[in-house]
Amino acid sequence: MRHRSVADLMTPTAVSVVPGTTFKEIARLLDEFDITAVCVVDEANRPLGVVSEADLVRRRAAGARLDTAGALMSSPAIVARPEWSVVRAARVMDRAGVKRLPVVDDERQLVGVLSRSDLVQLFLRRDRAIQEEIVEDVVAHTLGLSPSALSVEVVDGRVTLSGTVRRRSLVPVILRLCNSVDGVVGVIDRLTCEDDDLPKEERS
């Protein structure tokens, strides 16, 4: 079972500017490419920071005379790597309070950008794709059960599990694994068990 990577979801053609790019040129690029931010890079194409629509509006509303990307940008740039899982990238975004991450290679050169809207694509996965991943990767590969051992139904990203497992202690493990599959928005537990091996204090 593999979470989608940043490389799977990022936009590979990031629009970038240099520190000397003017306020008006940044505004033009945002409008031309229908984007909400640009990455500011140095002469080696390494991210220095980000200028967003909010930066432009906030600085002008405050009356500040900041007319170049270098003065307007939020820095330092918080970046991601292509091989990161999108879960890791989402946590970095949340922790840093940012809406996008420039993506850099081993030389720290800009190779793309990952935005919150890109992450939303995870929840647009087809139900059939989610079902197949749970049956093949969770049930068969990870748990070592027959693919037909459990019934897996997926509707709008919500998974319903039914069937019988050998031990009750397996149930929370199965639920956790299913919840970790990209695109799953919730899991309904209708599983039964042959042997209630949980201590009394852990039984619901």
RADACOR-V189662 format. One record per run of one state. SS is the DSSP state (@ for helix, = for strand, . for the rest). FROM is the first residue (numbers start at 1). TO is the last residue. If there is no record, write none. Layout:
SS|FROM|TO / SS|FROM|TO
//
This chain:
.|1|4 / =|5|5 / @|6|9 / .|10|10 / =|11|11 / .|12|15 / =|16|18 / .|19|21 / =|22|22 / @|23|33 / .|34|36 / =|37|41 / .|42|45 / =|46|52 / @|53|61 / .|62|67 / =|68|68 / @|69|72 / .|73|73 / =|74|74 / .|75|78 / =|79|81 / .|82|84 / =|85|85 / @|86|96 / .|97|99 / =|100|104 / .|105|108 / =|109|115 / @|116|124 / .|125|126 / @|127|142 / .|143|149 / =|150|155 / .|156|157 / =|158|167 / .|168|168 / @|169|179 / .|180|185 / =|186|195 / .|196|199 / @|200|202 / .|203|204
//
